[in-house]
Amino acid sequence: MRYSFLLSLCLLLVPAKALAFGSIGHQQVCDLAYQLVQPITKQQIDALLAIGPEQQFAKGCVWPDEVRREPAYQFTAAFHYLNVPRQQQQLKTTDCAAKGCLLSAIQHYGALLKQDGQTRQRAEALLFYSHFIADLHQPLHVSYADDQGGNKTALYYFGQPWNLHGVWDSAMLKSLGYPGNSQLAADKLAKLQATAVKRWQSGQPLVWAQQSLEQTRRIYREYKPGMLFSQKELDRDGPVIEQRLLQASVRLAWQLDQLLQPATGN
């Protein structure tokens, strides 16, 4: 048993293509946000998508993960997360590393979206900004460098070897039925009270990142290397990742409605 766990651990630590919130989560967030934005915002999104690099919003929101290892985009690798010391309980704007982090990336690409013109730069900014808003809401993207955001904590997910980060990125969403069901998140959002949605349309990325850090601290109190994740854990944590997905969608739509205001003439 000990040998099999160590073997699984070694396999889990082999470098693999990072999926951030996972393609499932990113597509769900952007698909729902696209449904929520104002019609004039949707027109702006469509105009930017027509320039590339992807012509479909949900698919385009996965693109930043696909290019992060290409030479021209390697500088964006650090933008997908924010690391703090394990003992830290409160985030600060100064927690960004010199090479950048989620918070600085959201600020940078948000500023590009405020500019006028239909350019390739703004088209890419739309996809980066939307991707990073989603990443910010996956708790383990605001986490600890020594564990690589949970990538080094191996566990068994319904009997299969996984790591903690992967469970929160995609495994739970798969178990909850999100792949191939674009209506599931919309149905859950429709069941929420309008007051709850309105509360989510407030604050700023630093506040939303703090929410993720608080969840991360809870997660590490409850997860242990080699533990078994089963239905009990899914019942406890599934609603958390679903709520973070919905919050990311609502907040992304809210922000895009503000950032993509068309220029007005004299």
N, C-alpha and C positions, 0 to 999 in steps of 0.2 A: 504494500500500500504506500509506504514511504517512498519507494523507488518510483512508482507510477506518478505520484504527486510531483516529485522533483522533475521527472521527465516532462510532465505537463507544464510545469513552471518554465522550464527551459524553452519549450515550444512557444509559450506565450510571450517570452521576452525576445524572440526573434523579430527584428524590425519588420514591420508590415505597413502597408499603405494606411495612413491615418484617415479616419472617416469623420472626425469632429463629431457633430451631433448625429452623424450617420446620414446616409443619403435619404433614408426614410423620413427622419425628423426634419431635415432641411426642406425637402419637397413639401411635406405637410405644412410647415410654417409658411412658406412662400405661397403655396396654393391658397391657403386660407386668408393670408394677408391680401392677396390679389382680389379675393372676393369681397373683402371688407373696405378697401380704399374707395375714395370718391371717384365718380366717373372720369373727371378731368385728370386725376392722378393716374388712373388706369391708362388713359391716353398717353400720358408722359412715359409710363413704364413701357408701353408697347412701342413707342417711338425709339426708345433707347435699346430695347431688345432687337429691333430691326437692324441695328448697327452691329450687333454681335457682342461677345463671342458665342452666345446662345440665344436662340429666338423664342424659347419657351421659359417662362419665369421660374417655375418649380425646378426644372432641370438646370437652369442657369444658376440657381442657388447652391448647387452641388459643385459647380465649376471651380470655385476657389480651392477646394480640396484636391481637385484633379491636377491643378497647375502648380501647387505649392512646392513641388520638387523640381520643376523646370527651372533652368538657370535664370531666366528672366523674372521669375516670380519667387525665387528662394527667399528673398527678403521678407516675404509675407508669412513665413512659417511661424514666427514668434507672435504673430497677430491673433492666432487662434486660441490663446489662453492667457491667463493671468495667474502667476504664482506668488504665494506669500508664505512666510514661515508658519509652521504648524501652530505655534502658540498665539498667532495674531488673530484677533477677533473682529477688528474693525478695519475696513479697507480705507485707503487714502489714495488720492490722485497720484501721489508720488510713488506708489507701489509698482508702477510700470518700469520694466527694465529699460536700459538705454536703447536696446534694439527694438523697443515697442512692445505693445501688448494689446489685448482686446479693447481696452478703453481708448488708447491713443488711436488705434485703427478706426474705431467707430467715429471718433471725432474727425479724423482725417478724411475718411470717405464721405462722411456727412457734409463736410465743407465743400467737397467736390460736387456733390449732388445739388448744392445750393446755387452753383454757378449756372450761367445760361449756356445754351447751345447743345446741339445733338452731336456729341463727339464720342469716339471710342473710349476715351478716358472716363467720361461720365457713365458710359454703358457698363464698363468694368466696375466703376465705383458703386453702381446700383447693386451688382451681384455681390461684391465684397461686403458692402454695408449690410445687406440683407442676411448674408451668411453669418456675419459676426454678431448680429443681434441675436440670432438663434443660438450660436455658440455660447453667448453670454448667459443664456438661460439654462444650459445644461450644467448642473451644479459642478461637475468635476472639471469643467474648463476654468473654474476659479478655485484653484486647489494648491497642491504642494509639489515643488520641483523634485524632492527626494523620492517621490513615488510616481513621478511623471503623470500626475493627475489620475492615479489609479491604474495605470498601465502595468505597474509592477506588482499589484496585489492580485494574485491568482486565486480563483475560486471555482466551484462547480455550479453551473447554472443548469438546473434540472438534470443533473448527472453528467453534463458535458463540460470540459475545461474551458473556462473563459477568464477574462480579467475584469476587475471592477469597473474600469472605464468603459469597456465594451458593453457591459451590462446596461449602463446608463445611456450610452450612445444609441444602441440599437436593439439589444436583446429583449428588453422589456417591451419596447414598441412592437416588435414582431409578435411577442406572446399576446399582446393586447389586441392584435388584429389590424394594425395600421397598414402593412404593405398591401397595395392594391385596393385600398378603400379610402378614396379621397374625401368621402362624405362623412367619415366617422368623426373627425375633429370638428367639422361644421355642425354636426348634430349635437355634439357635447357642448359646443359654444352656445348653441341656440337654447339649451336648457338652463344656462346660467342667468341669474338675475342681472338686469341692466345696470344696477348699482355696482355689482361686482366688476363688470366690464369697465365701467366708468372709473373705478378706483385704479384699475390697471393702466388706464390712460393718464398717467401722472408720473412724476419723478423723472429721473435721468439715469443714464447707464450705470453710474456709480452706485445708485440705490439698487438697481436690478442685480448688479454684480454682488452687492452685499447680501442680497437674498440667496444667491447661489452659494456664497461662502458659508452662510448659516446652515444650508442644507448639507454642504460638504462636511462640515464639522459633525453634524449628526450622523451622516453616512459612515464616517470613520469610527464613530463610537459603536456602531452596530455591525460593521463588517470586519472579519478577520481573515487573514490569508488561509486558503484551503477550506473555507467554510462551504456549506451546502446552501445554495439559494434554491428555494422551492416555492410552492404556492403561497405559503404564509408570508414570505418576503415580497412576493409579487403583489399580494393583496395590500401590503403595507406601503410599498414604494411605487407601485404602478400609478396610483392617483397623483403622486407627487410629480412624476415625469410628465404625465398628461397635462397637469395644470401648468407646468413650466412651458410646455409646447404651446398651449393656448395663450398664455401670457405673452410669449414671444410673438405670436401671430398678431395679437391685438396691438401690441406696442409697435411692431414693425409697420403695420398699416397706419397707425396714428402718426408715426414719425414721417413716413413717406408722404402723407397728406400735407405735412408742413414743409418738407424739403423740396418737393417737386411741384411747387407752385409755378405755373408758367409766367414768363415775363410779361408785364403789362406795357402797352404802348402809351405814348404821351397823349 
